[in-house]
Amino acid sequence: MIDENRPDGMPAEQVLAEIRQLRAMDRPTHGGRLFAYVYDPAVPGLDALAATAYAESAHVNGLDPTAFPSLLAMENALVAAAARLLGGGPGTSAPEVVGSVTSGGTESLILAVKTARDARPDIAAPRIVVPASAHAAFAKAAHYLRVALDTVPVDPTTLRPAVADVAAAVRPETVLVACSAPSYAHGVVDPVEQIAEVAAAAGVRCHVDACFGGWTLPYLRRLGLPVPPFDLAVPGVTSISVDLHKYAYAPKGVSVLLHRDPQLRAPQYFAYADWPGYTMINPVISSTRSGGPIAAAYATLRHLGDDGYLELTRRTWAAVRTLADAVRATDGLRLVAEPESTVVCFTVEDPTLDLFLLVDELTARGWHTQPQLRYADLPASVHLTVTAAVAPRVAEFGPALVDAVAAARAAGPVALPPDLLALAGSLTPEALTPELVAGLAEGLGLGDGAGAPDRMAAVNTLLDAAPAAVRERLLVEFVGLLQRPAW
Ligand SMILES: Cc1ncc(COP(=O)(O)O)c(C=O)c1O
């Protein structure tokens, strides 16, 4: 911190002690009890290796691959590794596959949409078609790029879109059809083969968002699970993305976007020579790019190796099965989907059991799950992203779940004033004045400088009652209250 009371700067050890003190406020990134945000393989020594590799290349700039060939070499190796895993490369049906390293899944998806949009300059008002279960990053891409978003509903039981609905949503202005392998919310794989066929028949690009599961599905298949075709082996799939900072277990800041061939990738680039400085040629959104995340990902992949990933996926799948069994065995809970990848998602089916209180009770017992608000025909649910680090602790989850359910039953359900809930349900974003938001925040314990409360059930209950547009507006305001300069 640049501190007016400390113009002399601080010794390194003291600075690090300060950071460690701040970090103590965070959810535990290691230990296998956090089911979102982090991906931990619990491999001894891996963190230190990745951190050293990161430091080695942190000041290298990806802006110019001719100045820093080391970075180009590592990027090309990461792209080859991702392509090999996802059905591309020599000897496959996608021998000309090319790709880029981006900063994350969202950037990969924004670039997939941009590339598809810019490949069709003849279309004045481009559109993309996505299943409702597709990651919100597609909506962000559509918003940033001024592309219309056509959302196809998913069946509340299969959690997949009907192929006929996807076909019906494709219009002459459609530049991209997308699908997930698997979806984040429920971990189910869309019918990629059929969707890609629909897209190809219409002459439209098809992107597979394998950001979440692209590094586990091939290994799950090798372990004997019935993983349907989802990658470049599927005719009609023109691009696919996979995040290395998810199940490749690299530190944050690395995803790979692959295109079936260089012609398909061409519109991804941005080049600009019409100014007095260096000619800018960027394959991705950032121009200056740190080599740190790329080197760390490179080290991670080299160290773990194919056998390592197979073993980590084996452990993860064993943990998924144990967690799903714990849910099945607990009265009042129901799996939203039978696990087919590395997600366990469940809901409550008992009016005396409040889902958001249950999430808080699990948190109080050291198990950090992710609540998902209700959407269309889908009930609110609890999401668990399962990683290999969960395996050694997984037997403890069942008893904690039973205990948390009992506590939530005893305490609940959350009782917000009925007029507040009715207000949330009937509000429009325009009606949310700053005063109203401030009053709501105060009432929910999110007041100025308060930070996020330990217990979120009241906040989640209010958000759950509100339409999507009101949720968005409320959360923007609430997060805005958290993001204030630390004077
Ligand atoms: C399927 C899927 N796509 C895209 C993303 C966005 O990735 P990121 O958070 O790295 O931007 C995620 C993140 O969870 C995801 O699960």
The ligand as an ORCA input file, in Angstrom:
! r2SCAN-3c Opt
* xyz 0 1
  C     -18.033    -23.712    -18.772
  C     -17.320    -22.439    -18.420
  N     -17.071    -21.532    -19.377
  C     -16.448    -20.375    -19.119
  C     -16.055    -20.045    -17.836
  C     -15.407    -18.714    -17.552
  O     -14.093    -18.908    -17.149
  P     -13.243    -17.791    -16.382
  O     -13.844    -17.642    -15.030
  O     -11.878    -18.391    -16.393
  O     -13.297    -16.532    -17.164
  C     -16.284    -20.966    -16.805
  C     -15.911    -20.657    -15.426
  O     -16.276    -21.328    -14.490
  C     -16.937    -22.189    -17.107
  O     -17.205    -23.092    -16.149
*
